[in-house]
Amino acid sequence: MITGLHAPNASWTSEDRCRLRVSGLQAVELMAPHTTEADVVQLRGLGVSYFLMRLPDSVEGATGRWKGDHEYANECIGYIKRFYPLGVRDYQLDNEPNLVWPEGEAHSWRFLLNLVVRLIRSSPDVPRDVRLGLAPLSWTPATWASVENVWIPQQRMIQDMHNFVCVHSYWQKGKHYNDPSFGGNVTHWHDSLLGSSRPYVITEWASSVHEVPGVTPQEAEALRIMQYPQWLRWVAERTYQPAQGTSYVESAFLYIVGGTTDWVGFHPSDKILRSLEI
């Protein structure tokens, strides 16, 4: 299983690149709107050998407008056309649509993605070895019922059009780091919810312990230094498939190396980054 870092949700800075260097990790999940070709070249110079790119969302962030099929497909194709020559082969298509699409329109989202994937696949600008990832869903106590009863049934209808399945894994209490309802949800997705034979990619994972009232930054750091290597080992061991000789989880990307201040609580310290070298 590949361990990597999630790129900032803003332009790369020297501080972000320094954190990557400290981690020693060789995989990065890029965010399309905030990444340039020069960034990829620089990251390769820091030793990154594998990239996954999160393509733009199906909903326009500023207005909440649903994008049209050709509009959205062409936007995604544009990024693939730019970054494929730089060695980026894997792309996450959309992100947590259950937070921005009304539950009653989940079927419309599925219909849109069905068309968009077909348009991307048929484009002469998209090489055949490009891989597309099924969008991760927001998985919290507030969304559990909707995910299981509404969104997963829609995803089942289009999962075979994708090459891998994306999942977001978060937890807060220490005992929940491998709980199927929280940090261990990739096993719930694989074993029960989606049941896909496709590989899985955990495109975001982290502990949100810093959001617990009364927990100091020092305590949050100490908990993460203990739990993060524990979580990585657990995922690799729990998802290992003896017959295939590999884990069904291909890669996992720690959220988030840098970016806007609203996510600063997740930015890993040097000590946390060094703890990832398991």
N, C-alpha and C positions, 0 to 999 in steps of 0.2 A: 504493500500500500504506500502510495506517495503522500508525503506530508508537505503542504505548502502554505503560503500566506495569501490572504485576500488583499488585493490592491486597495489603495485609498479611494474614497468616493469623491475625489477631487484630483487636481493635477498632482503628479508625483513631485515630492520635494527631496532635498538632500537628506532630511531627517528620516523620511520613509526608506530611502535607499540604504541609509546607515542601519536601520532596524533589520532590513533584509540581510545585510552583510553579517550582522551580529548573529542572526539565527542560523546561518550556514545552510539554509534550506535552498533547494534548487528547483522549486516549482512555485508559480504565481498564478492566481486567478485575476485576470485583467478586467476592468470595467470599460466597455467600449467608448462611452462619451468622454472619458477622462484620460484616455490613453493615446499616445502618438507613436508613430513608427520609431522615432528617436528613443522613446522610453524602452521599447522592446530591445533595441540595440544596446542601450545602457545596461539593462537587466541581464542580458546575455553576457555582457562583460563582467558582471558580478557573479557569474556562475549558474544562472538560471538556465535549465535545459528543457523544462516543460512548461507550457502555457495553456491555460483554459481561458476563454473570453466569455464574460457575461454580455450578451447582446442587449440592445435597448429594450425597454418594456413595451408591452402592447398598448399601454395607456399613456397618453401625453401627460407628463408630470405636472406642468404648470396649469393645465386646464381640466384634466381628468377626461379628456376626449378619447374615445376608442379609435384606434387607428384602423384604416381600411386595409384589406388584404394585400393589394398591390403596394400601397404606401409602406406598410410594415415590412413586407418581404423585400422590397427594394432597399429600404434602410439597412436591413440585416445583410443583404447581399453586398452592399457597399462596404461594410466593415470586413466581411469575409474576403472580399476582393483586395482590400488594403493589407490585411494582416496574414493571409495565407502565405504570400511569398516570404514572410519573415518566420515561417515555421509554425504558425498557430493553426492547429487542425481541429481542435475541439471547442464547441460553442454552446453555451447555455441559452436556450431560447425562452425568453420571458422570465419573470421573477415574482413569486408570491401573488399571482393574479387574484387569489381569493380575498386579498385586502383592498383591491381597487375595482373589481368587477362585482356587481350585485349578485347575491347568491342565486337569484332567479334568472340570471343571465349566464350561468356557468355553461349552459349548452351553446350559447352564442360565442363564448370564448373558445370552446372546443371546435366549433365550426370554423372560426377564424384561424386557429392554429393549424387545423387540417389543411386549409387552403394555402397558408403561408409556407408550411413545410413542403408542400407539393411545388410551389413556385420557386422556392430556394433550390430544391433538388433538380428542377428542370432548367435552371439557369445555366447558360454556357459559361458564366463567370465563376461557377462554384465547382471545384474539382470533386471527383467521386469519393475521395478519401476523407472529405470533411465529415465530422461527426457532430450531430445535434443532440443536446440534452433536454429531456422533458422537464418543464419548469418545476422548481421546488414550490411547495405550498407553505404558507405560514402555519405553524403547528404550535398552538398555545392552548391552554384550557378554554379560552374563549372561542377557538376555531375548531376544536376536536370534532364536535358533532357535525358541523358543516363539511369539514374535510371528508369524514367517513361516509356521510350519507349523500352528499351532493357532488363534491369535487373529484373524489377518487373514481366514482362511476364514470364521470366524463373523461378523466385521464386514461382509464382503461381502454377507451375507444380509440385513442390515438397513440398509445404507448409504443406500439410496434413500428410506428413511423420514425421513432427516435432511436438513437444508438446507445444512450445511457439515461439513467434516471437521476435527477438532482434532488437532494434532501438538505434541509437546514436543521441542525441539531444544537439546541440550547438547553441549559439547565441553570438552576440558581442554588438550590440546596445541595450540599455535598452528596447526600445519599441518592440524588437523582441523576448523577452523571451517566449511569448506564441503564436508567429506568426507561422502558419502551415508550413511556408517555412524555419523556423529556430528552435527555442527552443520548439515550439509546434508541431513539426512534427509527434509525435506519433499519434495525432488525424488525421492527413492527411493520415498516413499509414493505420490506422484502418477504417476511414470513406470512403476513396477514392481509395488509391493506391492498397493495398493488399486485403483489405476487409475480412481478416481472422477472424474467430470466436475464434481462439486460444487466450490464454492470451498473453499479451505483457510484455516485460522486457526492460527497458531502461538501457542498459549495460554500457553506458557512457553518462554523461551529464555535462555541465559546461558552464560558460561564458568565452569567450576568450578576454575579454575587455582589458587585459594587452597587447595585440598585437596592440592596437590602438595607433598610434603615438601621443606622448604628454601626454598620461595618465600615471600618476605616480603610483608606487606600492601602496601608501596610498589611492589614488583615486580608484584604482581597487579593493582594499580590501573593501572599504566603499560601492561600488556598489554591490559587491557580498553579503555582509552582508545584504543588503536591498533586493536583488533580489532572492537569493537562497531559503529562506523560502517562498517567494511569489510564486516562480515557483513550489515548492513542493505542496503547498496548491492548486494552480491552477490545476496541473495534477490530484491530488486526486479528486477534485470536478468535473472537466471537464470530466473525464473518469468514473465517478461513474455510475453504472447501478442499478437503483432502484429495478428492478425485481430480480436481483441476489443478491442484498445487498452488492455489492463489486465493486471495480474498475476493469476495464479490464487490467489495468497496475498492475501487481503483485508486481514489485519492481523496484527501480531506484538506480543506483550506481554513486556517484560523482567521476569524474575523476580529479585527481589521487592522491593517498595518499603520494606517494614518487617515488623514482626511479632515472632514468638518468637525467642529467642536461638539456637535450633538452626539457624536460617537466616541468622544475622547475617553470615556470610562472603559472602553474596550481596547484601547491602544495598549499593546503589550510592552512591558518594561524589558530591559536587556536581560534581567534575570529570568523572566518568563520565557523569553525567546531562546535562551541557552538551555532551558529545561526541556525543550522540544527535541533535542538531540538524543533520542532514545535508541 
